[in-house]
Amino acid sequence: MNVLAFLIPISLILGGIGLAFFVFTVKSRQYEDPEGDARRILSDEYDDHPKPD
C-alpha cells in the first residue's frame, strides 16, 4: 500500500502535464485545418526537392 502513496501523485502530475500540453496545442491553433494538412501531404505543388531533368 505504500507504493500507492507514490504512484497516485506521480500519475496525477503526469496527467496534468499531458493536459497542459494538450491545452497549449489547442490554444496555439495546431488543430485548425486537419483536412488541408492531409491534402498538402499528398500534393506535389509544395515539393521542396528539385525535380530531376
C-alpha positions as CSV (number, residue, x, y, z in Angstrom):
1,M,0.0,0.0,0.0
2,N,3.0,2.3,0.5
3,V,3.6,2.2,-3.3
4,L,0.2,3.8,-3.9
5,A,1.3,6.8,-2.0
6,F,4.0,7.3,-4.7
7,L,2.1,6.1,-7.8
8,I,-1.1,8.2,-7.4
9,P,0.6,11.6,-7.1
10,I,3.0,10.7,-9.9
11,S,0.1,9.7,-12.2
12,L,-1.8,12.9,-11.3
13,I,1.3,15.0,-12.1
14,L,1.9,13.2,-15.4
15,G,-1.8,13.5,-16.4
16,G,-1.7,17.2,-15.5
17,I,1.4,17.8,-17.7
18,G,-0.3,15.9,-20.6
19,L,-3.5,18.0,-20.2
20,A,-1.4,21.2,-20.1
21,F,0.4,20.3,-23.3
22,F,-3.0,19.5,-24.9
23,V,-4.4,22.8,-23.9
24,F,-1.3,24.5,-25.2
25,T,-1.6,22.9,-28.6
26,V,-5.3,23.8,-28.8
27,K,-4.6,27.4,-27.9
28,S,-1.8,27.6,-30.5
29,R,-4.3,26.5,-33.1
30,Q,-2.5,23.4,-34.3
31,Y,-5.8,21.6,-35.0
32,E,-7.3,24.3,-37.2
33,D,-7.2,22.6,-40.6
34,P,-6.6,18.8,-40.5
35,E,-8.2,18.2,-43.9
36,G,-6.0,20.8,-45.6
37,D,-2.9,19.3,-44.0
38,A,-3.9,15.8,-45.3
39,R,-4.3,17.2,-48.8
40,R,-0.9,19.1,-48.6
41,I,0.9,15.9,-47.8
42,L,-0.3,14.3,-51.0
43,S,0.2,17.4,-53.2
44,D,3.3,17.8,-55.3
45,E,2.8,21.5,-55.5
46,Y,4.8,22.3,-52.4
47,D,7.7,19.8,-53.0
48,D,11.0,21.1,-51.5
49,H,13.2,18.8,-53.6
50,P,14.0,19.9,-57.2
51,K,12.7,17.6,-59.9
52,P,15.2,15.7,-61.9
53,D,15.6,16.7,-65.6
